Amino acid sequence: MPPRPARSSSRRSRSRSGSPLRSALLALALASAAALSAAPPAAAADTWTEVGSDRAEPLTESQGMTSVEVPAGSGNRYTGIGTIPLSVSTRGWNHVGDPDASYDGYYVEPYQSDSGTSKMYRVQAPGGGWSEYVHALGPGEALNNSWVAITPDSRWMLSGEWGTMTRFLVFPTPGANPSTSPSANLPQVSTVRLDHAVRDVQGCDFTGPTTLLCSSDDPAGTLFGITKPLLQIDLSAAPNGTGDVTGHVTALRQVPLRSSCSGTFETEGIDYDRRNGTLRVIVVSPGFCVLTDSKTYRFTRS
């Protein structure tokens, strides 16, 4: 609230244009108008319309997915419990989340274990070789490692934590960023500060330098008035690893919740394919129907 103008002790302070109260109100109105004209306009929220769906295999397509541009002609890639290599799971990395692929060909899978003090990112380089990058948890950081989202310039990678959160973490993209090495800790370099809490985010993907779409498995619906929302997050600037940015959160719609079984659905990973403008979100069906009618839903911007 702006400070109130000081009350004059002399009647002579009144101008011919009106009372001190009228002058103060006029000044406040002019100041407010100037502030509004100087403020950047809020980004418009997109509208995404469902255009189809594909069955999601419960073992190999139930956690996440990404479209791959390099090498040309590559198919979409999926993750699930059945895609975890035995050599990885036997070392305790028994959960894989929603992956992402950079536009120059680095593919990154996020891993977590049931306990410990670190997360792991498994990376395939454009040439096909695999490597692992470990991140030691920072103070107060959750062990969960559900998703990664690589910036369009390939240099930075966002990741989130389970539960109700008001931040995303920013890392140099392992492999794609020359500052990273499999033999060194992968550091958190900055933070995305959200202006609205989010809950149980299972995947995010960039649709542009400063815009993310995220899938939330929020079961309560108390944050946005709907459960399982599709979220749009507009950043104040493109992450660059040198400072925090803010993120404006908008709930766009509820993801489809359709199945032959009743019960609790689980929203999983998300992918945006810039080549054809298609958004995809995995929704796992409840109960026995996890095996029969879990879906990857497809959307286009309208």
Backbone torsions as a table, in degrees:
resi	resn	phi	psi	omega
1	MET	NA	130.1	178.9
2	PRO	-66.7	149.4	179.9
3	PRO	-65.4	146.6	177.0
4	ARG	-70.7	142.5	176.4
5	PRO	-65.3	144.7	-179.0
6	ALA	-62.8	138.1	-179.5
7	ARG	-81.3	125.6	-177.5
8	SER	-70.6	146.1	177.1
9	SER	-94.1	2.7	-177.3
10	SER	-131.3	136.1	176.2
11	ARG	-62.5	-25.8	-176.9
12	ARG	-69.2	-12.2	-179.7
13	SER	-74.7	-14.5	179.3
14	ARG	-69.5	136.1	177.8
15	SER	-91.4	168.2	179.2
16	ARG	-71.3	-16.3	-177.8
17	SER	-78.2	-10.4	177.8
18	GLY	149.1	-171.7	-177.0
19	SER	-75.1	162.3	175.2
20	PRO	-57.8	-36.3	-179.5
21	LEU	-64.4	-44.1	180.0
22	ARG	-64.2	-40.2	179.1
23	SER	-64.0	-40.5	-179.7
24	ALA	-65.6	-42.1	179.3
25	LEU	-63.9	-39.4	178.8
26	LEU	-64.0	-42.6	179.3
27	ALA	-64.2	-39.9	179.2
28	LEU	-64.9	-41.7	179.7
29	ALA	-63.6	-42.5	179.4
30	LEU	-65.0	-39.9	179.1
31	ALA	-65.2	-40.7	179.5
32	SER	-65.4	-42.2	179.1
33	ALA	-62.4	-40.6	179.0
34	ALA	-64.8	-40.5	179.9
35	ALA	-64.5	-41.4	-179.7
36	LEU	-66.5	-38.5	-179.3
37	SER	-70.5	-26.5	-180.0
38	ALA	-83.7	-21.9	-176.8
39	ALA	-73.0	138.8	178.7
40	PRO	-67.2	144.6	179.5
41	PRO	-67.1	144.9	177.6
42	ALA	-68.8	141.5	179.5
43	ALA	-67.1	140.0	-180.0
44	ALA	-76.7	137.3	178.6
45	ALA	-77.2	138.6	179.3
46	ASP	-79.0	158.9	173.4
47	THR	-113.5	125.6	-177.5
48	TRP	-115.4	124.4	-175.8
49	THR	-108.9	131.2	179.0
50	GLU	-66.4	132.2	-178.9
51	VAL	-123.6	-2.8	179.5
52	GLY	163.1	-179.0	-180.0
53	SER	-155.8	161.1	175.8
54	ASP	-134.2	147.2	178.7
55	ARG	-65.6	136.5	177.9
56	ALA	-101.0	118.8	178.2
57	GLU	-64.8	127.9	-171.8
58	PRO	-65.3	-29.3	-176.8
59	LEU	-91.0	-31.2	-171.2
60	THR	-119.1	-4.0	-178.0
61	GLU	-137.2	27.6	-170.6
62	SER	-106.6	-1.8	-178.5
63	GLN	-112.7	-42.9	-177.6
64	GLY	-170.4	179.5	-177.2
65	MET	-164.6	161.5	173.2
66	THR	-155.8	148.4	172.3
67	SER	-86.3	141.4	-174.3
68	VAL	-117.8	125.7	-177.5
69	GLU	-98.2	-24.0	-177.6
70	VAL	-125.9	126.3	0.2
71	PRO	-73.6	159.2	-178.4
72	ALA	-57.1	141.1	179.2
73	GLY	85.3	5.4	179.3
74	SER	-68.9	147.5	176.3
75	GLY	-83.6	170.1	174.5
76	ASN	-66.3	150.1	179.0
77	ARG	-116.4	143.6	-176.2
78	TYR	-126.2	158.8	173.2
79	THR	-129.0	152.5	177.4
80	GLY	-172.5	176.9	-178.0
81	ILE	-59.6	-27.9	-179.5
82	GLY	-79.2	-6.8	179.3
83	THR	-98.6	-3.4	-179.0
84	ILE	-77.1	120.3	178.4
85	PRO	-62.2	145.5	180.0
86	LEU	-58.9	-36.9	-179.1
87	SER	-65.8	-20.3	178.3
88	VAL	-89.6	-46.5	-177.2
89	SER	-66.2	-33.8	-179.2
90	THR	-69.1	-14.5	175.7
91	ARG	-96.8	10.8	173.5
92	GLY	99.2	-8.5	178.8
93	TRP	-85.1	84.4	-168.9
94	ASN	-105.8	8.6	175.8
95	HIS	-136.4	128.3	175.6
96	VAL	-114.7	141.0	-176.8
97	GLY	-105.4	-153.8	-176.6
98	ASP	-82.3	118.5	-176.4
99	PRO	-85.0	177.8	171.6
100	ASP	-150.4	161.1	178.0
101	ALA	-130.3	133.9	178.0
102	SER	-75.1	160.6	-178.6
103	TYR	-69.3	-13.5	177.5
104	ASP	-106.8	15.8	165.8
105	GLY	102.9	9.8	174.6
106	TYR	-92.1	128.8	-178.3
107	TYR	-110.8	128.0	-173.6
108	VAL	-126.1	128.0	174.6
109	GLU	-113.1	131.9	177.6
110	PRO	-92.3	134.4	-179.0
111	TYR	-124.8	151.8	172.8
112	GLN	-140.7	163.3	175.3
113	SER	-117.9	173.9	-178.4
114	ASP	-73.3	-20.6	179.9
115	SER	-155.0	172.0	177.9
116	GLY	123.9	-169.8	-174.9
117	THR	-128.1	24.4	-177.6
118	SER	-152.2	164.1	172.9
119	LYS	-121.0	162.1	-179.8
120	MET	-131.5	141.7	176.0
121	TYR	-120.9	118.8	-179.2
122	ARG	-97.6	126.0	-168.1
123	VAL	-123.5	132.1	170.1
124	GLN	-108.3	122.6	179.9
125	ALA	-76.8	164.0	179.6
126	PRO	-55.8	-28.9	178.9
127	GLY	-78.0	-8.5	176.9
128	GLY	108.4	-16.8	-178.3
129	GLY	-74.2	147.8	-179.1
130	TRP	-105.6	148.9	172.8
131	SER	-149.8	163.6	-178.0
132	GLU	-123.7	136.6	179.3
133	TYR	-122.6	127.3	-176.9
134	VAL	-109.0	137.3	177.6
135	HIS	-115.3	121.0	175.2
136	ALA	-76.6	131.0	-177.2
137	LEU	-60.8	138.8	173.8
138	GLY	-85.7	173.7	179.5
139	PRO	-57.5	125.2	177.9
140	GLY	77.2	2.2	-178.4
141	GLU	-79.7	136.4	-179.9
142	ALA	-76.0	150.9	-179.6
143	LEU	-71.3	-26.3	-176.4
144	ASN	-56.4	142.7	-178.8
145	ASN	-140.1	72.3	-169.2
146	SER	-81.3	-28.0	-170.8
147	TRP	-160.1	160.9	169.8
148	VAL	-134.8	150.5	175.8
149	ALA	-138.7	118.3	-176.2
150	ILE	-93.4	133.9	-179.9
151	THR	-64.9	153.7	-178.6
152	PRO	-57.9	-25.1	177.6
153	ASP	-85.1	1.2	175.1
154	SER	76.0	-11.2	-169.7
155	ARG	-83.8	-21.6	-172.9
156	TRP	-129.4	152.4	-174.9
157	MET	-135.4	129.6	176.2
158	LEU	-97.2	150.5	176.4
159	SER	-149.1	152.3	-176.9
160	GLY	-123.2	175.1	-179.2
161	GLU	-121.5	151.0	-178.8
162	TRP	-72.8	154.8	178.2
163	GLY	98.7	-164.4	179.1
164	THR	-89.4	117.8	-171.6
165	MET	-132.6	155.4	174.8
166	THR	-123.7	25.9	179.7
167	ARG	-154.4	155.9	163.7
168	PHE	-119.3	152.2	-179.5
169	LEU	-97.1	145.9	-180.0
170	VAL	-118.5	129.9	179.0
171	PHE	-126.4	157.3	164.8
172	PRO	-66.4	139.9	-178.4
173	THR	-67.1	118.4	-177.8
174	PRO	-61.2	130.5	-178.7
175	GLY	88.8	-53.9	-177.5
176	ALA	-73.2	-33.4	178.6
177	ASN	-89.9	122.1	-174.8
178	PRO	-64.6	-12.3	179.1
179	SER	-77.9	-8.6	-174.7
180	THR	-96.1	154.6	178.1
181	SER	-150.0	138.9	176.8
182	PRO	-61.3	-20.3	-178.2
183	SER	-90.2	-0.7	-179.3
184	ALA	-124.3	155.6	176.7
185	ASN	-61.6	137.0	174.8
186	LEU	-83.8	112.0	-172.0
187	PRO	-88.6	149.6	165.7
188	GLN	-77.3	129.8	-174.4
189	VAL	-108.7	-21.5	178.2
190	SER	-165.7	-173.9	-173.7
191	THR	-140.6	143.9	167.3
192	VAL	-95.5	117.3	-178.7
193	ARG	-93.5	113.7	-176.4
194	LEU	-85.5	142.4	-179.9
195	ASP	-86.1	-1.8	178.2
196	HIS	-148.2	137.3	-179.8
197	ALA	-63.4	147.3	173.6
198	VAL	-124.3	159.1	-176.7
199	ARG	-133.7	132.4	171.8
200	ASP	52.2	52.4	177.1
201	VAL	-71.6	128.4	-176.1
202	GLN	-106.8	-11.0	178.7
203	GLY	-174.4	149.6	173.4
204	CYS	-142.5	154.0	176.2
205	ASP	-150.2	143.0	178.2
206	PHE	-77.3	135.8	170.0
207	THR	-105.4	-7.3	178.5
208	GLY	-171.4	178.7	-175.7
209	PRO	-58.1	-29.9	-175.7
210	THR	-128.2	19.2	-179.1
211	THR	-130.3	131.4	177.2
212	LEU	-120.3	146.8	165.0
213	LEU	-113.5	136.0	-175.2
214	CYS	-132.6	144.0	175.7
215	SER	-102.2	128.0	-178.0
216	SER	-113.8	135.8	176.9
217	ASP	-96.6	21.3	-178.5
218	ASP	-50.8	115.1	-178.7
219	PRO	-88.5	-12.9	-171.5
220	ALA	-91.1	-40.4	-179.1
221	GLY	78.0	11.2	-176.6
222	THR	-83.7	-17.3	-177.7
223	LEU	-80.3	-37.7	-174.7
224	PHE	-129.0	1.2	-179.9
225	GLY	86.5	-1.2	175.5
226	ILE	-138.0	150.0	172.8
227	THR	-86.5	160.5	174.8
228	LYS	48.2	56.6	-175.5
229	PRO	-83.6	151.0	164.9
230	LEU	-89.5	126.0	-173.7
231	LEU	-112.5	144.5	169.0
232	GLN	-112.6	132.3	-179.7
233	ILE	-124.4	116.5	-179.9
234	ASP	-100.8	119.4	-176.1
235	LEU	-87.2	149.8	178.7
236	SER	-71.3	-22.5	177.7
237	ALA	-162.9	162.0	176.1
238	ALA	-69.6	132.8	177.6
239	PRO	-58.0	136.2	179.3
240	ASN	-132.8	6.3	175.6
241	GLY	80.9	-1.5	-177.1
242	THR	-110.0	-11.3	-179.6
243	GLY	-166.0	159.0	179.8
244	ASP	-70.2	153.4	171.4
245	VAL	-127.1	161.7	177.5
246	THR	-102.1	157.2	179.2
247	GLY	-131.9	125.3	177.5
248	HIS	-91.5	123.1	-172.9
249	VAL	-101.1	131.1	175.5
250	THR	-131.2	131.3	173.8
251	ALA	-85.9	121.8	-175.2
252	LEU	-90.4	-42.8	-176.1
253	ARG	-174.1	169.3	171.0
254	GLN	-86.2	140.6	175.2
255	VAL	-70.5	156.1	-180.0
256	PRO	-62.0	138.1	178.9
257	LEU	-128.4	81.8	-176.5
258	ARG	-129.4	132.9	-179.3
259	SER	-164.5	159.4	172.6
260	SER	-74.4	-16.3	179.3
261	CYS	-104.9	149.9	173.7
262	SER	-99.5	153.7	-179.6
263	GLY	139.5	-155.5	-173.8
264	THR	-95.1	121.0	174.0
265	PHE	-82.5	161.4	174.3
266	GLU	-130.1	119.5	174.0
267	THR	-79.0	132.6	-177.8
268	GLU	-117.3	-134.8	-170.1
269	GLY	-75.0	172.2	-174.8
270	ILE	-140.8	151.6	176.7
271	ASP	-149.0	140.3	172.1
272	TYR	-119.4	122.8	179.2
273	ASP	-100.6	106.7	-175.3
274	ARG	-68.8	-18.8	-177.3
275	ARG	-69.5	-31.9	179.7
276	ASN	-127.8	4.1	176.4
277	GLY	71.9	21.0	-177.7
278	THR	-94.1	131.5	172.7
279	LEU	-103.3	136.6	178.9
280	ARG	-129.5	140.8	178.8
281	VAL	-136.2	132.4	177.2
282	ILE	-88.9	131.5	173.9
283	VAL	-127.4	118.9	-179.1
284	VAL	-89.7	130.1	-176.6
285	SER	-75.5	158.9	-179.3
286	PRO	-78.4	158.1	171.2
287	GLY	56.2	-142.5	-178.8
288	PHE	-60.9	-26.6	-175.9
289	CYS	-70.2	-6.6	170.9
290	VAL	-56.4	-27.5	-178.5
291	LEU	-86.1	-20.8	-168.5
292	THR	-115.0	-37.3	-175.3
293	ASP	-137.4	29.2	166.7
294	SER	-64.5	145.9	-170.3
295	LYS	-133.3	149.9	161.3
296	THR	-104.1	110.7	-177.1
297	TYR	-88.5	141.8	-180.0
298	ARG	-110.9	139.1	-179.1
299	PHE	-134.4	154.4	169.7
300	THR	-129.9	153.6	-179.4
301	ARG	-74.0	134.6	-179.2
302	SER	-133.3	NA	NA
